[in-house]
Amino acid sequence: MSFMKCPTCKKTRSKFETHEFLPFCSERCKQADLGKWMVGEYKVSRPLRMDDEVSMEDMMREGSAPDRGYDYE
């Protein structure tokens, strides 16, 4: 079975579990993450370039999914 961790609290759960807070485990973790963005704790490390953007059509054509940086076990 595949697992993923909440990006905020690192709680492990099935990667097939679905709910309104994904990729977070709860509303609390979702809000904590938003708060970190709001106060500048998270930031984009460099300006985005045109080649950073990959279209959904390109991903589907290549058969690949975007890497969202989730910690899978």
C-alpha positions as CSV (number, residue, x, y, z in Angstrom):
1,M,0.0,0.0,0.0
2,S,1.3,3.5,-0.8
3,F,1.3,6.3,1.8
4,M,1.9,10.0,1.8
5,K,2.6,12.5,4.5
6,C,0.9,15.7,5.3
7,P,3.3,18.5,4.3
8,T,2.6,20.4,7.5
9,C,2.5,17.8,10.4
10,K,4.0,14.8,8.5
11,K,1.0,12.6,9.6
12,T,1.0,9.4,7.4
13,R,-2.1,8.2,5.6
14,S,-3.1,6.2,2.5
15,K,-2.3,8.1,-0.7
16,F,-5.7,6.9,-2.0
17,E,-7.6,8.6,0.9
18,T,-9.6,11.5,-0.4
19,H,-11.0,14.5,1.4
20,E,-11.4,18.3,1.0
21,F,-8.1,19.2,2.6
22,L,-5.7,17.2,0.4
23,P,-2.7,17.2,0.4
24,F,-3.1,18.2,4.0
25,C,-4.6,15.9,6.7
26,S,-6.9,18.6,8.2
27,E,-8.2,22.1,7.9
28,R,-5.8,23.1,10.7
29,C,-2.8,21.9,8.7
30,K,-4.1,23.6,5.5
31,Q,-4.5,26.9,7.4
32,A,-1.1,26.6,9.0
33,D,0.5,26.2,5.6
34,L,-1.4,29.2,4.2
35,G,-0.3,31.3,7.2
36,K,3.4,30.5,6.4
37,W,2.9,31.7,2.9
38,M,1.2,34.9,4.1
39,V,4.0,35.9,6.5
40,G,6.7,35.1,4.0
41,E,8.1,31.9,5.6
42,Y,7.7,30.2,2.2
43,K,8.7,31.8,-1.0
44,V,9.6,31.0,-4.6
45,S,13.4,30.7,-4.7
46,R,13.8,32.2,-8.1
47,P,11.7,34.0,-10.7
48,L,9.7,31.6,-12.8
49,R,10.8,31.0,-16.4
50,M,8.6,30.1,-19.4
51,D,10.1,26.6,-19.5
52,D,9.0,26.0,-15.8
53,E,5.4,25.7,-17.0
54,V,4.4,22.4,-18.4
55,S,0.9,22.2,-19.9
56,M,-1.6,19.5,-18.9
57,E,-1.7,18.4,-22.5
58,D,2.1,17.8,-22.5
59,M,1.9,15.8,-19.3
60,M,-1.0,13.7,-20.7
61,R,0.8,13.1,-24.0
62,E,3.9,12.0,-22.1
63,G,2.0,9.9,-19.6
64,S,3.6,11.7,-16.7
65,A,2.1,13.3,-13.6
66,P,3.5,16.4,-12.0
67,D,5.7,15.9,-8.9
68,R,4.1,17.9,-6.2
69,G,6.9,17.2,-3.7
70,Y,4.9,15.0,-1.5
71,D,6.7,12.5,0.6
72,Y,5.5,9.0,-0.5
73,E,6.6,5.8,1.3
